[in-house]
Amino acid sequence: MIRLILTLPLLALFQCDKDESVAAYGASTQVWALQEIDGQSFEASAQLRFAQKGRIEGNAPCNSYSGTLNAPYPWFEVTNLTATRAACAGLEAEGFYFAALMTMTQSEVSGDVLILRNEDGHEMLFKAAE
């Protein structure tokens, strides 16, 4: 009985380190290419990756970026979003992408499709890059 009581806290410690974000539910093995925002085709190039536990990274139309992923699946919350500072013709599209990404609160992974959405009905559709 005493051995069981001592073992339970150790098991709890190992569970604390488990990734419960969208990455752990099928998203971590892919590079996700943005296809649409709110049903409108996104003509510029933007990619999202879940390379490390609790982190996102990717390439927006002009810059690479990274941020902290703070929510367990199916919730989605990005904080501390940072990007490089290169200028290019796609800066307007990049601003639109970052603004949309920061408002997303839910995620869904289904095969080669990742959908991010929020309570206001906005949605971002990604497909696994080939």
N, C-alpha and C positions, 0 to 999 in steps of 0.2 A: 504493500500500500504506500509506504513512504517513497519507494522508487518511482511509482506512478506520479505522485505529487511533485517530485523533483523533475521529472521528465516533461510534464506539461508546460512549464515556463520555457524550457528550451525549445520545444516544438513551436511555441508562439513566436519566439525570436526568429526562427527560420521563416515563418509565414509572413513576418513584417517586411521582408525583403522581396517578396514576390511581386512581380509586375502585374498590376490589374488594369492597366490602361488599354486603349485600343490596340496597341502594339502586341499585347499578349493574346489577342483574339483574331489573329490572322493578318494584321497589318505590317508587322515588323519584317517580313520576308520580301517585301515589294518596294519598288520605287513607284510612287503614285503620281500620275500625270493629270493635272486639272483639265477637265473637259468642258464643264459648264458651271456658271454661277447663276442661280435662280432661273434655270431653264434656258439661259442664253449661252451660246457657244463662246468659250474663252479662246480668242484667237492667238494670244501670246503664249509663251511657254512658261509653265510653272510646275515644279515638282515638289513632292513632300515625301520625307523618309522618317522612319522611326528607328534610327540606328542604335540608340542607347536607351536604356531604361529611363523613363521620365523626361526624355528629350525629343524634340523634333528638329529636323533640319531639311534644307532643300535649296532649290534654285528658283528664284522668281525671274521675271522677264529681264531684269538687269543685274541683280545681285544675289549672292548666296545669303542664307539666313539660318538662324537657329533660335530655339526657344525652349521653355520648360513646359512639359505636359503634366498637369496637376490633378487629373480626375480619373476615377476608376470607370471602366467600360460599363455602360455605353455613354457615359458623360464625357465631355471634351472641353478642356479649358487650357488655353495657351497663355503663358505669362512670360515676361522678360524676353520678348521678341527683339532680336537684334539682327541687323543686316549690314553687309559691306556697303560702301558708298559710291559705287560707280554710277556714272550718268549714261543714259542711253535713250533711244527713242521710245522705249517701253516703260518709262517711269510712271506714266499715268495708269497703265494697266497694272503695274506692280503695286501702286498705292491702293488701287481697287482690290487687288488680291489680298494684300495684308489687312485691309480694313474688314473684308469679309471673313478672313480666317480668324481674326481676333473676336468676332461676334458669335462664332459657332460654339454650341453647348452640348451637342449630342453627336454620336458617331455610330455608324453601322458598316460592318464589313460583310460582304457576301461574295465569295469567290474572288474575282478580279475587279470588283467594284467597291469603292469606299465612298460613303455618303456622309457629309457633315451637314448638320442643320441646327437651327435654333428655334426658340419658342415663337418668334415672329414670322415663321414660315419661310425663312431664307434657307437656301440649300447650295452646297458645293458638291459636284459630282466628279470623282476621280476614277481613273481606270489604271490598272497595273500597267506600267510601261513595258514594252516588249524589247 
